[in-house]
């Protein structure tokens, strides 16, 4: 059976469609396997920011928003990498009765070191911690 130009075109189009179909399916499966989402019962949102200005002022903030909590607490640590390990330069803690909290601080840092911000968020119900989360920023050299 000889293939004419029209039949050859149909075969090529079908092959391209099948290849694209398999590629889309493979990408969808690969994407599903890489997505990891934490499941929190109380914590709705925990956002953190860290920056160091050109004048050496580090700026840190943590925002914790929760559902149905009685008390929330955030602790933040400004850390410096020195002598092969991370050392706490300064730390702050703030807690309130309620469902949301913001911890915001500034601190001048010494030049010639790497810095990062580490924070922890805690949710309390009936005086006990029922949920917690943490954050470690990217490292900033100053």
N, C-alpha and C positions, 0 to 999 in steps of 0.2 A: 504494500500500500504506500503510495507516494504521498508525501505531505506537500500540500500546496502552500502558498504564502499566507492565505487566510487561516488555515488550520495551525500553522506554525505560530502565528500571532496569538491565537487563542491559548495555545499551550504555554507560551511565555507569560501571558497575563495571568493565567491560573497559577503558575509556579510562583510568580511575584506575590500574588495575593496570599498563597499558602505560607510563604516565607515570612511575610509581614504578620500574618495571624499568629504564627508560632513565636515571633520575636515579641509581640505585644503581650502574649500570655506569659512568656518567660520573664519579662520585665515586671509584670504585675505580681507574680509569685515572689520574685527576688525582693521587691519593695516591701511586701507584706512581712517577710521574714526579718527585715532589718528594723522595723518600727517597734520600739519599746516604750510603753506608756505606763508610768506609775499610777497605781490606783489608790487614791486617798479617800478616806471617809469624811475627814474634817477640813483638810487643807484644800483651798480652792486655788490659791495663787501664791507663789513665793518668787519675787523678783529682786535681783541684786545688781548693783552697779558699782564699778570701781574705776578710778582714774587718778592720774598724777599730773598736775599741771607742769608747765615748763619752769615754774618757780619752786617746785618741790612740795606743793600742797596736795596731799592725797585726799581724795573725796570718796566716801563710801556710803552706800545706802542699801537698806533691806526693807522690803515691803512684804508683809504676810497678811493674807486675807483668808478667813476660815468660815466654815458653816457651823452654827450651833455650839460654839465654844464658850466657856465661861471666862477663861483667861488665855492670853497669848503672850509669848515671850520670844525675843530675838536677842541673840548674842553674836557680836561681830568681833573678829580679830584681824588687826593689821599685822602682817607677818613680813619679816625680812630674812632673806637667805644669806646666812653668814656662817663661815667655818663648816660648810658642808651640810647644814640643816636649816630648817625653818624655825625662826625664833619669834615669839610674840613681842611686838613693839608696843602695842596699845590694844586694849579691849574695852568694849562697851556692852552693857546689857540694859534692856528696857522691857518692862512687862506692864500690861494693863488688863483690867477686867473688860471683856468685850470680844469682838470677833476680828478686829484688824489692828495692825500696828505698823508704824514706820520708825526705823532707826536710821538716823542720818548724822554723819560725823565727818570732821576734817582733821588732818594732822600733818604737820610738816615732817618730811622724811630727809634722811641724810643721803647725799649723792654717792654714787659708786656701788649701789647694791640693787638686787632684784627684790620686788615686793609683790605680795598678793593679799587678797582679802578672803577670809574664810568666815562663813556665817552659819548659824543654826537657828531654826525656827521650831518652836514648841507649842503644842496645843494642850490645854488643861481642861478637864471636866471632873467635877467633884474633887478637886485638889490633886489629881493625878495626871501625869502626861499620858495622853491617849494617842498622840501622833507627833512625829517630828520629821524634819527634813534638813538638808544641808546644802551648802554651795561653796565651791572653790573657784575663784576668779582666774582669769588668765594672768600670767606673770608679766609685770611691767618693770623694765630696767630704768633706773633713774641715776 
